[in-house]
Amino acid sequence: MKTKLVRIGNSRGVRIPKPLLKQAGLADEVELRVVDESIVIEAARSPRAGWAEAARLLRERGEDGLLDEPTPTRFDATEWEWE
């Protein structure tokens, strides 16, 4: 499908027909990137999408422990109580 770039202030825009938006699953927010001299428009993902599933898989594999041993501090050397 061919279309024309439209002027939007100092920028340019593209009108995307509603059926194409629906088919691509695009809503109000998208991500743009350039790949091989082409502009790719993708649905915006939440910043932590997939983290819960990744954490679950780490737990199943027993790989959810600390990466480094805890470093003791002066606070650890004295006795203390919760109030």
N, C-alpha and C positions, 0 to 999 in steps of 0.2 A: 504494500500500500504506500503510495506516495503522498506526501503532505508538504506544506510550506512552513518555514519558520516565520513566526509573527514577532513583531517588535513589542517588548515589554520594558519600557524605560530604556536603560542602557544595555539590557539583556535581550535574549531571544527565547521564544518558547515554542512548544509544539502542542497542538490540540490533539488529544488522543480520544478516539471514539469510545463511548461508554461500553460497547460490547468487548472491545479489546481490553479495557481496564478490568472488567469482570472476569474475562478469560485468564488474564495474567494474575488475578488476585491482588491488584493494586488498590490501595485506599488513599487516605489523605497524605501520608508521608512515604517517601521513597528514598532509595539510595542510588546515587549516580556514580559511575566509574567509567574510565576509558579502557578499552581492550582492543588492541590491534586497530587503532584509528576509528573505532566505533564507540558510541556512547551506549552503555548498558544501563537500563532502568530496572531496579529490583525493589520488591517490597521491603520496607524498613523492618529490621529485626530488633527485638528488645536487646539492650546491652548484655543481659545475662541469659539469653535464650540457650537452652540446652545444659545449663550448669547443674540442675537437679539430676538430670539423667546421667551426666558424667560423674557426679558424686556417688550416685547409686552404684554405677559400674565399678568405681574405685573401691567402694566398700565390699562389694561381692568378691573382688579379687584380692582383698586384704591389703590394698595399697593406699589406704586412707590415713596412714600414720604421719607423724611429724617428719619433715625432711632432715632437720638438724636436732641434735640433743639440746634440751633447754639450757640456757646459760644462767648460772646462779648470779644473784645480785646481793648487795649488802642487806637488802630487805629479807632475803631468804636466810641469812645467817643469824637473825635474832628471832626470838619467839614473839608471836603476835596472836591476837584473838579477834574473832569476828564480834562485832557489837550489834 
